């Protein structure tokens, strides 16, 4: 799903779910950042970022764009299956 500079999205195998789950990793450090998964309430894929109470995550515009582009590709794929 396209080349990314900052983030790596790895699909998690979960046969019990109808929708896909992806783990998000920092491409440079390999650090786990969070997940992209379907949110039933929002009826779309969303990113869930892991933080502790005393920890802050900083994202550049480029990181946000990569995550946004990835989620858009998932939504486009889902819409294409409905047609």
PyMOL commands that place a pseudoatom at each C-alpha (Angstrom):
pseudoatom trace, name=CA, resn=UNK, resi=1, chain=A, elem=C, hetatm=0, pos=[0.000, 0.000, 0.000]
pseudoatom trace, name=CA, resn=UNK, resi=2, chain=A, elem=C, hetatm=0, pos=[2.593, 2.532, -1.018]
pseudoatom trace, name=CA, resn=UNK, resi=3, chain=A, elem=C, hetatm=0, pos=[6.046, 3.397, 0.191]
pseudoatom trace, name=CA, resn=UNK, resi=4, chain=A, elem=C, hetatm=0, pos=[6.270, 5.060, 3.593]
pseudoatom trace, name=CA, resn=UNK, resi=5, chain=A, elem=C, hetatm=0, pos=[9.162, 7.128, 4.973]
pseudoatom trace, name=CA, resn=UNK, resi=6, chain=A, elem=C, hetatm=0, pos=[8.297, 7.238, 8.672]
pseudoatom trace, name=CA, resn=UNK, resi=7, chain=A, elem=C, hetatm=0, pos=[5.825, 4.500, 9.494]
pseudoatom trace, name=CA, resn=UNK, resi=8, chain=A, elem=C, hetatm=0, pos=[5.527, 0.788, 8.819]
pseudoatom trace, name=CA, resn=UNK, resi=9, chain=A, elem=C, hetatm=0, pos=[2.101, -0.890, 8.802]
pseudoatom trace, name=CA, resn=UNK, resi=10, chain=A, elem=C, hetatm=0, pos=[2.076, -4.641, 9.438]
pseudoatom trace, name=CA, resn=UNK, resi=11, chain=A, elem=C, hetatm=0, pos=[-1.156, -6.607, 9.142]
pseudoatom trace, name=CA, resn=UNK, resi=12, chain=A, elem=C, hetatm=0, pos=[-2.090, -8.729, 12.142]
pseudoatom trace, name=CA, resn=UNK, resi=13, chain=A, elem=C, hetatm=0, pos=[-3.668, -12.083, 11.355]
pseudoatom trace, name=CA, resn=UNK, resi=14, chain=A, elem=C, hetatm=0, pos=[-6.965, -12.368, 13.170]
pseudoatom trace, name=CA, resn=UNK, resi=15, chain=A, elem=C, hetatm=0, pos=[-9.373, -14.858, 11.563]
pseudoatom trace, name=CA, resn=UNK, resi=16, chain=A, elem=C, hetatm=0, pos=[-12.149, -14.018, 14.050]
pseudoatom trace, name=CA, resn=UNK, resi=17, chain=A, elem=C, hetatm=0, pos=[-12.580, -10.483, 12.648]
pseudoatom trace, name=CA, resn=UNK, resi=18, chain=A, elem=C, hetatm=0, pos=[-14.224, -9.393, 9.409]
pseudoatom trace, name=CA, resn=UNK, resi=19, chain=A, elem=C, hetatm=0, pos=[-12.036, -6.274, 9.186]
pseudoatom trace, name=CA, resn=UNK, resi=20, chain=A, elem=C, hetatm=0, pos=[-8.261, -5.896, 9.093]
pseudoatom trace, name=CA, resn=UNK, resi=21, chain=A, elem=C, hetatm=0, pos=[-5.940, -4.824, 11.907]
pseudoatom trace, name=CA, resn=UNK, resi=22, chain=A, elem=C, hetatm=0, pos=[-2.498, -3.297, 11.315]
pseudoatom trace, name=CA, resn=UNK, resi=23, chain=A, elem=C, hetatm=0, pos=[0.221, -2.547, 13.833]
pseudoatom trace, name=CA, resn=UNK, resi=24, chain=A, elem=C, hetatm=0, pos=[2.057, 0.748, 13.323]
pseudoatom trace, name=CA, resn=UNK, resi=25, chain=A, elem=C, hetatm=0, pos=[5.819, 0.885, 13.883]
pseudoatom trace, name=CA, resn=UNK, resi=26, chain=A, elem=C, hetatm=0, pos=[8.388, 3.668, 13.713]
pseudoatom trace, name=CA, resn=UNK, resi=27, chain=A, elem=C, hetatm=0, pos=[10.326, 2.787, 10.577]
pseudoatom trace, name=CA, resn=UNK, resi=28, chain=A, elem=C, hetatm=0, pos=[13.664, 4.004, 12.004]
pseudoatom trace, name=CA, resn=UNK, resi=29, chain=A, elem=C, hetatm=0, pos=[13.563, 2.676, 15.592]
pseudoatom trace, name=CA, resn=UNK, resi=30, chain=A, elem=C, hetatm=0, pos=[11.125, -0.222, 15.153]
pseudoatom trace, name=CA, resn=UNK, resi=31, chain=A, elem=C, hetatm=0, pos=[9.135, 1.054, 18.143]
pseudoatom trace, name=CA, resn=UNK, resi=32, chain=A, elem=C, hetatm=0, pos=[5.472, -0.021, 18.315]
pseudoatom trace, name=CA, resn=UNK, resi=33, chain=A, elem=C, hetatm=0, pos=[3.267, 3.069, 18.027]
pseudoatom trace, name=CA, resn=UNK, resi=34, chain=A, elem=C, hetatm=0, pos=[-0.274, 1.742, 17.846]
pseudoatom trace, name=CA, resn=UNK, resi=35, chain=A, elem=C, hetatm=0, pos=[-2.853, 0.163, 15.564]
pseudoatom trace, name=CA, resn=UNK, resi=36, chain=A, elem=C, hetatm=0, pos=[-5.083, 0.917, 12.629]
pseudoatom trace, name=CA, resn=UNK, resi=37, chain=A, elem=C, hetatm=0, pos=[-8.368, -0.930, 12.979]
pseudoatom trace, name=CA, resn=UNK, resi=38, chain=A, elem=C, hetatm=0, pos=[-12.072, -0.682, 12.253]
pseudoatom trace, name=CA, resn=UNK, resi=39, chain=A, elem=C, hetatm=0, pos=[-14.110, 1.366, 14.710]
pseudoatom trace, name=CA, resn=UNK, resi=40, chain=A, elem=C, hetatm=0, pos=[-17.763, 0.274, 14.731]
pseudoatom trace, name=CA, resn=UNK, resi=41, chain=A, elem=C, hetatm=0, pos=[-18.964, 3.541, 16.259]
pseudoatom trace, name=CA, resn=UNK, resi=42, chain=A, elem=C, hetatm=0, pos=[-17.208, 5.692, 13.668]
pseudoatom trace, name=CA, resn=UNK, resi=43, chain=A, elem=C, hetatm=0, pos=[-17.904, 3.153, 10.862]
pseudoatom trace, name=CA, resn=UNK, resi=44, chain=A, elem=C, hetatm=0, pos=[-14.395, 3.579, 9.492]
pseudoatom trace, name=CA, resn=UNK, resi=45, chain=A, elem=C, hetatm=0, pos=[-10.760, 2.665, 10.065]
pseudoatom trace, name=CA, resn=UNK, resi=46, chain=A, elem=C, hetatm=0, pos=[-9.045, 4.758, 12.747]
pseudoatom trace, name=CA, resn=UNK, resi=47, chain=A, elem=C, hetatm=0, pos=[-5.569, 4.899, 14.235]
pseudoatom trace, name=CA, resn=UNK, resi=48, chain=A, elem=C, hetatm=0, pos=[-5.185, 4.118, 17.933]
pseudoatom trace, name=CA, resn=UNK, resi=49, chain=A, elem=C, hetatm=0, pos=[-1.929, 5.436, 19.363]
pseudoatom trace, name=CA, resn=UNK, resi=50, chain=A, elem=C, hetatm=0, pos=[-0.436, 3.812, 22.465]
pseudoatom trace, name=CA, resn=UNK, resi=51, chain=A, elem=C, hetatm=0, pos=[0.778, 6.216, 25.169]
pseudoatom trace, name=CA, resn=UNK, resi=52, chain=A, elem=C, hetatm=0, pos=[1.160, 6.123, 28.896]
pseudoatom trace, name=CA, resn=UNK, resi=53, chain=A, elem=C, hetatm=0, pos=[-0.089, 8.888, 31.167]
pseudoatom trace, name=CA, resn=UNK, resi=54, chain=A, elem=C, hetatm=0, pos=[3.321, 10.599, 31.285]
pseudoatom trace, name=CA, resn=UNK, resi=55, chain=A, elem=C, hetatm=0, pos=[4.387, 10.005, 27.713]
pseudoatom trace, name=CA, resn=UNK, resi=56, chain=A, elem=C, hetatm=0, pos=[3.846, 12.221, 24.682]
pseudoatom trace, name=CA, resn=UNK, resi=57, chain=A, elem=C, hetatm=0, pos=[4.023, 11.205, 21.052]
pseudoatom trace, name=CA, resn=UNK, resi=58, chain=A, elem=C, hetatm=0, pos=[4.987, 13.750, 18.457]
pseudoatom trace, name=CA, resn=UNK, resi=59, chain=A, elem=C, hetatm=0, pos=[4.018, 13.387, 14.828]
pseudoatom trace, name=CA, resn=UNK, resi=60, chain=A, elem=C, hetatm=0, pos=[5.215, 15.511, 11.983]
pseudoatom trace, name=CA, resn=UNK, resi=61, chain=A, elem=C, hetatm=0, pos=[2.943, 16.482, 9.129]
pseudoatom trace, name=CA, resn=UNK, resi=62, chain=A, elem=C, hetatm=0, pos=[4.553, 13.702, 7.088]
pseudoatom trace, name=CA, resn=UNK, resi=63, chain=A, elem=C, hetatm=0, pos=[3.696, 11.060, 9.706]
pseudoatom trace, name=CA, resn=UNK, resi=64, chain=A, elem=C, hetatm=0, pos=[0.078, 12.198, 9.888]
pseudoatom trace, name=CA, resn=UNK, resi=65, chain=A, elem=C, hetatm=0, pos=[-0.165, 12.192, 6.098]
pseudoatom trace, name=CA, resn=UNK, resi=66, chain=A, elem=C, hetatm=0, pos=[1.220, 8.638, 5.857]
pseudoatom trace, name=CA, resn=UNK, resi=67, chain=A, elem=C, hetatm=0, pos=[-1.284, 7.357, 8.424]
pseudoatom trace, name=CA, resn=UNK, resi=68, chain=A, elem=C, hetatm=0, pos=[-4.117, 9.265, 6.741]
pseudoatom trace, name=CA, resn=UNK, resi=69, chain=A, elem=C, hetatm=0, pos=[-3.185, 7.985, 3.274]
pseudoatom trace, name=CA, resn=UNK, resi=70, chain=A, elem=C, hetatm=0, pos=[-3.005, 4.414, 4.602]
pseudoatom trace, name=CA, resn=UNK, resi=71, chain=A, elem=C, hetatm=0, pos=[-6.463, 4.632, 6.200]
pseudoatom trace, name=CA, resn=UNK, resi=72, chain=A, elem=C, hetatm=0, pos=[-7.887, 6.153, 2.997]
pseudoatom trace, name=CA, resn=UNK, resi=73, chain=A, elem=C, hetatm=0, pos=[-6.500, 3.228, 0.987]
pseudoatom trace, name=CA, resn=UNK, resi=74, chain=A, elem=C, hetatm=0, pos=[-8.197, 0.795, 3.410]
pseudoatom trace, name=CA, resn=UNK, resi=75, chain=A, elem=C, hetatm=0, pos=[-11.510, 2.643, 3.106]
pseudoatom trace, name=CA, resn=UNK, resi=76, chain=A, elem=C, hetatm=0, pos=[-11.247, 2.719, -0.711]
pseudoatom trace, name=CA, resn=UNK, resi=77, chain=A, elem=C, hetatm=0, pos=[-10.537, -1.030, -0.695]
pseudoatom trace, name=CA, resn=UNK, resi=78, chain=A, elem=C, hetatm=0, pos=[-13.557, -1.647, 1.528]
pseudoatom trace, name=CA, resn=UNK, resi=79, chain=A, elem=C, hetatm=0, pos=[-15.810, 0.516, -0.670]
pseudoatom trace, name=CA, resn=UNK, resi=80, chain=A, elem=C, hetatm=0, pos=[-14.650, -1.329, -3.788]
pseudoatom trace, name=CA, resn=UNK, resi=81, chain=A, elem=C, hetatm=0, pos=[-15.682, -4.661, -2.228]
pseudoatom trace, name=CA, resn=UNK, resi=82, chain=A, elem=C, hetatm=0, pos=[-19.216, -3.343, -1.677]
pseudoatom trace, name=CA, resn=UNK, resi=83, chain=A, elem=C, hetatm=0, pos=[-19.714, -2.542, -5.374]
for i in range(1, 83): cmd.bond("trace and resi %d" % i, "trace and resi %d" % (i + 1))
show_as sticks, trace
zoom trace
